[in-house]
Amino acid sequence: MSGRSERALVAGAIAVCLAVAPRLAFAQGHGHAYGHGKPGGVTAGSGSATPLPASGAGVRNFGVWLDDASVAAAGGGWMSLSFGYYKTDMFGELDMPVADAGVGLNKRAQFGFSVPVYNLNVAGAPPARGLGDLYLHSKIQLRDASSGFGYAVIPIVEVASGVQAVGQHRVHWALPVSMEMQRQEWRVYGATGYFSRGSLFASGALERALSSQLSMTGTLSTSYSTKADIVPIPGSSRVRTDVSGGASYAVRPTWIVFGSLGRTISAHDENSTNLSLSGGMTLNLAAPAELRTPRKKR
């Protein structure tokens, strides 16, 4: 992956799990692959590949996937359009639009993709704009979370856009394992796993339903780069921790709007996210009666 591509994506999860209120949730497993200059790291809600930036020396790789253990109903699915704004000491980026879609293959599996259009502004350089990295993601449910506790595996393929540096690969993979615990008006979920670019990660979220339409979500994620910089930079770290909070509102049983704010809380360096702002709308493509089916009381 090129130095630009290593900075790809942030908090797609922001646009996903936040996009679905607890009683409407499919847990889409979205992998928002954002643009090339992504400061990365802020995640909220379910389903997001969020590789965080490499350092200026260009070897550190961070990545986070936040998702739950639920799958879309067979034949159902989702479509989402969103935006994301990310600010670091080095650059600012606006990803708009970010397209995300997926479909339930059967009662235990789903498949989806995500791809953005990025707009990158770096001090002293002309603005850059283009199609970001493509993420192909699936989810295989091993235990249904409606029983109280569930888990799933999430095979992911990321395809980098643009010209790759010598010795860098265009295609990479990741393998998160997600877990989810459900109760009547809240749920806890998260994931842990590995990105082949060189990142170990763990993430978690608490989602609370305030009404039949409104829910709030708070998240915490951390990532460890298994590769050190070729040229160490004073003050830089191989560990990255981020938090975010957001809300989703079901305008109609199948239409959900969402938004989120977040930032890096670990030691500050040139790639730390000073601000992450995301929002958008998701259309759930399933029978409204099925979407409105309440969860069992625990």
N, C-alpha and C positions, 0 to 999 in steps of 0.2 A: 504494500500500500504506500502511496506517496505521502509526503509530509502533510499535504492538504487533506488527503483522504483519511489520514489517521486522526484528524481532528473532527471527523464526521459525527453527525447525529446528536441530538440531545433530547432527552425526555419525551420521547414519543409516548411513553406511558401517560404523559400528561393528557394527551388527546384521546386516550383509549379508555382506561378503566373509569376515569372521571366522566367519560362520555356515557356511562350507563349507571343509572340509579340502582341501588341494591335489589329492588324487586323486579327490575327489568334486565338485569345483567345477563349477558352471554359470556362475558370474559373473553373478549375477542382475541387476545394474544397478538396485538398489533406490534409491529416492529418498525416504528417510524425511523426511516433512514433519511436523515436530514442532510444538509449541504456540507461543503468541504471544510468550512472554517469553524465548525461547531465547537463552542466552549465546553459543552457537554456537562453531564453529571446531574442535572436536576431531573428527578423522575417523580411522577405522581400517577397513581392509578395503575391499572393492569395493562400489561402488554406493551413493552417497548424495548427495542434494541437501542441503547444509548452509548455507543462508543464515545469515550471522552478523549480530549486532545492529547497528542504527543507533545513533548517539550520542543523547544527550538532546536535542540540537538537531534531530535527526531527518532528516538527509539522507544521511549515510554508509551505504552498503550493502556488506556483505561476503557472499560466497557461495563454497562449495567443493563440487565433485562429484568423488568418488573412485570409480573404476570400472576394470575391466579390459576386454579386447577379446573375451571369450568370450560365447557366447549359450547359452540353454537349448535342449535338444533339442526338435525339433518335436513338439508335443503334450505335452511335459513342462513342468515349471515348479517353483514353490516357494510356500510359505506360511510366514509368519514372525510370531510374536508376541514383543514385546520391551518393555523399559522403558529409560528414560534419566533420570538425575538430573544436574542442572547447577547450579553455584553460582558467582555473581559477587558483587562488592561490593554490587550493587544489589538482587539478588533470587535466589531459589532456585526451581527448577522440577522437577517430577516428571512425566514423560510415561509414562502407563501406562493401558491398553495401547497399543502402537504396532502397527498392522496393516499388513502388507506382503505383496503377492502378485504373481505374474506368470506368463506362459506363453510358451513358444516357438512362434512363428507358422510358421516354416520353418527351414531350416538356417542362414539368415543373419540372422534378425530375431526379436525378442522384444518383448513389451509388458507393462507392469506399473503398479502404483499403490501409494501409501503414504499413510496418514492416521493421526494420533495422537489420543489424548485427553490434554489437558494440565491440570496442576494448578500454578498459579502463586502464589507468595507474595512480595509486595513489602513491605518495611518501611513501616509506617504506612498500609497499604491493606488492605482485606478480601481474602481469598483469591479467586482466580478459577479457574474450571474450564470446559472446553468442548472442542469438536471443533476440532482444529488445521487448518492449511492442507493441501489435497489436492495431491499431486504425481502427474502422469501422465507416465510415462517409457517410451521405447522405445529399442532399440539396433539399429543396422544394421551388421553386421560386414562390413568391406571386405577383411580378410585374416585367416585362421584362425590363432590363436596356437599351435595344435598343431604348426605347421610350424617353431616356434622363436620367431617374432616376428609379432605381429598388431596390428591397429588397427581402430577402429570409430568411428562417429559416434552421438551419443546425444541426439536431440531430446527436449526436456522442456517441459511446460506446468505452471505452478504456479497454483493457484486459491486466493486468499486467503480465509479465513473471516472472519466478523464484519463490522461496519460500517466502510467505508472513509472516510478523510478526504477533504475536498473537493479535487479535482484528482488524487487517487490512483486507480490502476487496480486492479481485482480480479484480472485475469489477466496473467501475465507468462510469459516464455519463457527458456530457456537452451539453449546448444548446445555441450556438451563434445565433445572428441575424446579417445578413450582409446587407450592402448597397453599391450602386454603382452609380456613375454619369459618363456618357460618353460624350465625344466631339470628334471632327474629329481626332485629333492627340494626345489626352491625355485622361486619366480617373482618377477619384479619387474613392477609395473604402475603406471599413473597416468593422469592426465587433465589437460587444460588447456582453457580456453574462456571464455565470457562469459555473464553473467546480465543480462537486459534491465533489471533494476532499477538496474544500474550497478555491476558487479563483474567484474574480470578475475581469474583464479585459475590456480593450478597445484598439483598434488598428486601424491604418489608413495607407494608402499608396497613393503616387502620381506616376503615370506611364506616361511616355512621349515617343512617337514614334519619333525617330530621322530620320528614313528612313522606307522603306517598310519592311526591315529585322531587323533593330536594334532598341531596346528600352531600356530605363533606368528606374529604379524604386527606390524610397526612401521610407522608412517606419519608423514609430514611434509606439511603443506599451508600455502599462503600465499595471501592474497587482497588485492587492491588496489581500493579504492573509487574509481570514476571521478567521484564527486560529493563535493564538500566540504560541510561543515556550513554552514548559513545563518549561525549564530552560532558561530564557532570556540571550542572548549573547550581551554584550556591543557593540554598533556600528552597530548592525543588524537592519534591517528595514522590515516592513510588506508591503512596496511598492517597486516595481521593474520597471524601465523604460529602454528601449533599443532602439537603432537605427540601421539601416543597409542601405546599398546601393548596387545596383548590376545592371547587364545588361543581356539581352538575345538576341540571334542572330538566325534568321531562316536560317539555312543552306539550307534547302529545305522547300517547303510549309508545310510538315508534320513533319520535324525534327528541333528541337530547342535545342541549347546549352545555358547554363546559368551559372552564377557565382555571388557570393555575399560576402561582408565583413560587419562585424558589431561588436558591443560591448555594454556593459551596460554603461549608462550615469548617472544613479542615484547614491546615496551614495555608496561607495565601501565597500564590505565586502568579506568574504572568498569564497562566491559562485558567486560573480560577474563575468560576462564573460569579460575577458581581450581581447579575440580575438575569432571571429567566422568566419570560412571560409567554403563556400559550393560551389558545382558545380555539373554539370551532364548534362544529355540529356533526352529529352522527345520526344516520338513519339505520334502524334495525330492521332487517328484512325477514321478518317472521310474523306468524299470525298474531295479531294484537291480543287475542284471548290467551295465547301461550305466554306472551311477554308479561301479561298482568297476573299470571298465576303466582300467588304469594308463597313465600317459603314456609315450611313447617315450623311451628314453634318448638323451641328447645327448652 
